[in-house]
Amino acid sequence: MRDDRIRLQDIVDAAEAIVKYSARGREAFEKDELIQTWILHHLQIIGEAARGLSPDFREQHPDEIWAGAVGMRDILVHRYFAIDPDAIWEAVQGSLAHIKGKAQAILVGEK
């Protein structure tokens, strides 16, 4: 069973993977199907890891970012025809840094 620390590391690792290719910019994201797939896949990983965080963890670290990641994952997995590339790019440019930073801060603080 994956514990909360491993799930947090999954979030950090997936966020870093997204940053690797999103650094190529919005135009590359829009034109390159492989970059789109890479980013969507790693957003799903983040959402799945957030979904698996224990109730105790969520109580100790309340933040809407966990629910937001899970909601994004649900859209990507179950409503893939409704995926809005603008919303994905906005999440990559905005929310991604927040969830990665939050996960890293918790990991460092709980060593």
C-alpha atoms as one frame of an Amber mdcrd trajectory, in Angstrom:
protein
   0.000   0.000   0.000   1.280   3.451  -0.902   1.506   5.785   2.058   0.986
   9.536   2.024   4.698  10.345   1.704   4.993   8.185  -1.407   1.880   9.784
  -2.886   3.301  13.251  -2.197   6.513  12.243  -3.944   4.409  10.989  -6.871
   2.866  14.474  -7.064   6.275  16.161  -7.042   7.705  13.776  -9.645   4.726
  14.162 -11.986   4.802  17.952 -11.623   8.496  17.966 -12.528   7.751  15.805
 -15.571   5.115  18.308 -16.692   7.479  21.247 -16.220  10.060  19.483 -18.394
   7.859  19.686 -21.495   5.616  22.634 -20.696   8.784  24.742 -20.680   8.631
  24.510 -24.475   5.666  26.872 -24.315   2.028  27.078 -25.177   2.563  26.807
 -28.917   4.422  23.499 -28.548   1.657  22.232 -26.258  -1.013  23.135 -28.810
   0.802  21.653 -31.801   2.461  18.538 -30.411   0.127  15.670 -29.555   2.903
  13.857 -27.682   3.433  16.831 -25.361  -0.309  17.078 -24.795  -0.505  13.382
 -23.945   2.550  13.611 -21.672   1.078  16.520 -19.733  -2.398  14.990 -19.462
  -0.950  11.680 -18.279   1.059  13.338 -15.530  -1.911  15.473 -14.455  -3.809
  12.199 -14.065  -1.003  10.843 -11.885  -1.166  13.940  -9.694  -4.928  13.575
  -9.339  -4.713   9.887  -8.557  -2.029  10.492  -5.940  -4.107  13.286  -4.378
  -7.179  11.043  -4.383  -5.258   8.414  -2.445  -4.137  10.717   0.357  -5.474
   9.442   3.670  -8.302  11.164   5.562  -5.860  11.823   8.420  -3.487  13.561
   6.016  -6.274  15.710   4.570  -7.373  16.675   8.058  -3.818  17.685   9.005
  -3.192  19.482   5.696  -6.489  20.953   4.534  -6.200  22.633   1.171  -8.573
  22.808  -1.769  -5.669  21.943  -4.055  -6.094  18.225  -3.269  -9.757  18.255
  -4.328  -8.912  20.363  -7.376  -6.339  17.818  -8.525  -8.813  14.979  -8.043
 -11.473  16.898  -9.971  -9.058  17.528 -12.837  -8.167  13.832 -12.897 -11.844
  12.868 -13.038 -12.415  15.133 -16.019  -9.332  13.829 -17.815 -10.288  10.203
 -17.250 -14.076  10.246 -17.529 -14.947  13.290 -19.631 -12.031  13.347 -22.027
 -14.143  14.745 -24.869 -14.822  17.796 -22.712 -11.158  18.584 -22.046 -10.478
  22.276 -22.518  -6.879  22.877 -23.654  -7.035  26.419 -22.244  -8.001  25.095
 -18.814  -5.234  22.496 -18.966  -2.630  25.093 -19.859  -3.937  27.418 -17.148
  -3.610  24.610 -14.591  -0.081  23.858 -15.749   0.915  27.511 -15.498  -0.894
  28.191 -12.208  -2.054  25.365  -9.980   0.823  23.029 -10.768   3.400  25.147
  -8.917   1.078  25.384  -5.909   0.447  21.659  -5.533   4.099  20.800  -6.170
   5.242  23.386  -3.633   2.711  22.228  -1.057   3.748  18.576  -1.483   7.448
  19.449  -1.264   6.953  21.590   1.833   5.103  18.790   3.595   7.746  16.240
   2.604  10.569  18.446   3.889   8.684  19.361   7.054   7.899  15.753   7.969
  11.337  14.183   7.637
